[in-house]
Amino acid sequence: MLEYSRFMRRCKNLIPIFQSIRSGLIEMSSYGDIAIIDSFPLPLCQDHRKFRAILFQCFADIGYNATKQKYYYGFKVHVVTDTQGLILNYELTPASIHDAKAAPEVIENCPCPFVIADVGYVGKKLQHIFSQMGYQLWTPYRSNMRFAKQHNSRQLKKIRRRIESCFADLTRQGIEHTLTRSLGGLQGICLRRDHLIPAS
């Protein structure tokens, strides 16, 4: 067996090749007209160290995990999948970047014209940006918003939850836990976990 450090160096060298393979597989895959966009946290340290962490301090910062209702230090991974969980695109940003701000870049070149998201992407401005890019964005309304009951489709909300299954699979493979100390190492770690390689 290779020692860990040598294995990681080889992973770094193979990143361009894996990127090409991933792009080719996506082009060969069949997908429908619906894409799902969402994000998940990528913490870099334990909670009690988040305010004094220096790892990736030029890139990472403190953000809020709404699911667990707590702050964390690290990155946020923005992901676009099809309805079967195939990852079409992704972007790695600092944890504080709002989902709606990263969405236009993540959705760029997505082959699916209809995009489903959660309430974190609600807003006329984002709707307009997506429309200019050629995408139709659907998000559920918050319960206190006008026409929420008429607008919120159970079927579309059920489809949107499929991306949560994709995130659960990545979490089981340890995507939220990394011991790397460099961006190249971070890419190598992600390569080993369902081929989610941070772009840029």
N, C-alpha and C positions, 0 to 999 in steps of 0.2 A: 504493500500500500504506500502511496505517496504521502509525505508529510504535509501537514496542512498548509504551510506557507508556500511550498512549491505548487500544490494544487491550486491555490488562489492565484498565483502568478500565471499559471496556464489558463485559468478561467479568464483573466484580464486579456490575455493575448487572443483568446477565441471570441471575444465580444463582437467584433465586426462580422465574423462568420455566423454567429448565432443570430445576429440582427438580420442578416440576409436570409437565413433559413426561415426565420420567423415571418419576415415580410412575404416570402414566397409561399409559405403555407397558408397565410391569410388570403393571398390572391387566389389560391387554388380552392379555398373553402367556399362552401355555399352558405349564404345567410339571407335572411328576409329583408323587409323594408324597415324593421324596427331596431333601433339601438337603445341601450340603457346607459346613462351616465351617472356616476357617483364617485365618492372618494372614501378612503380609509386612512387612519393615522399610522405613522411609522415612527414610534418613539425610539429614542436613542439611549435613554437611561431610565432609572427608576424614579418614581415620583418625588422622593425626598431630595433628589439631586438636580431637579430641573432648573432651578434658579441659579445654580453655580456650574452647570455643565459648560465645557468649552469645546467638546467634540463637534466638528463641522460648524464652528461658530460663525464662519463667513457665509454659510448657506442655510443652516437650520435656525429655528427660533421656537418660541413658545406659542402653542395654539390650543384650542379648546376642542375636546372630544365630546360631542353632544350625546353620543350613545352612552358613554360611561359617566357623563356629567363631571368631567374633571379636566384640568389643564395638563399638558405634557410638553416635553421638549423633543423636537425632531422635525420630521418631514410629514407631508401629506401626499398620498398617491392618488391622483385623479385617473379614473379608468372609464373607458367606453367598451361595452361588450355587446354582442348580439343577444337574442333571447335565449340562446342555448348556453351562454356563458363563455363564448369565444372572445378573448380579449382582442379588440380591434385597434386600440390605441391607448396610451397612458402618458402621464406627465408627473414628474416629481417636483414639488414646490416646497418652500418653507411652510411650517405648520400653520402659520397665521394667515396664509392666503385663502380668501373666501372661495368657495366652490364656483360661484357665479363668475368670478374674475378669471379663473383658470379655464372655464368651460369652452370659450371660443377656440383657444389653441388646442385643447384636447380633442375637440370634435372635428377639427380641420381634416379634410380628406376622408372622412368617414363615408363608407359607401351606402349607408342607410339614411334615407331622407326624413324619416320620422324618429324623433328622439324623445324618450321618456325619462323624467328625472323626479326627484323628490322636492319637498317644499323649500329646500335650501336654494333652489334655482328659480324661485318665483320672482317675477319682475318683468315689467313691460320693456325695459331697456334690453335685457338679455333676449327676450322674445324677438325684438326688432333686429338685434345683431344676428341671431340664428336665421331669421327670415332672409336677411341680406346675403347670408352664406348659402342659402338654398335648403335650409332645414326647417322642419316644423317641430317646435318644442312643446311638449305637454308636461305640465306639472300639476299636482293636486293643489287645490286652494286650501289655505288654512281655514279651520272651522269657523272663525269669526269674519271671514271674508264674504262679500256679497256673491250670491249664487253658488256657494260652495257645495250644497247638496246636489244641485243639478249638474255641476261640472265634474265633481269627483266620481270617476268611473271605477267601480270595484275591479273590473276586468283589467284595466290598465294598471291599477295599483298592484294587482296580483302579478302581472308581468314584470313590473319594476322590481319586485322583491326577488326576482331570480338573480339579480346581481349580488344580492346579499349571500346567496348560496355560493357564488364564485368567491366572494371575500372570505367566507367561512372555510372554504377549501384552502385558500392561501394561508389563512391563520393557522390551520391545523398543520401546515407544512413549515410553520415558523417564520412567515414573512414579517411579522411584527417584532421579531427578536433578531438583532444582528450584533455581532462583536467586531465588525470591521472598523478600521480607523482611517479609511481613505475613500474617495468617491469611486475609484477603480475597484476597490474591494467591495464596495456596496453593490456595484454592478455585478461582480462575480457572485456574491451571495444571492442576489435576485435571480441570476441565471439558473441557479440550482433549484429555485422554488417556483415551479410552474412557468419558467421562461418569461417572467415579468421583468424586463430589463429597463431601468429608468432611461428615458430619452433625455437628450441634451446632457 
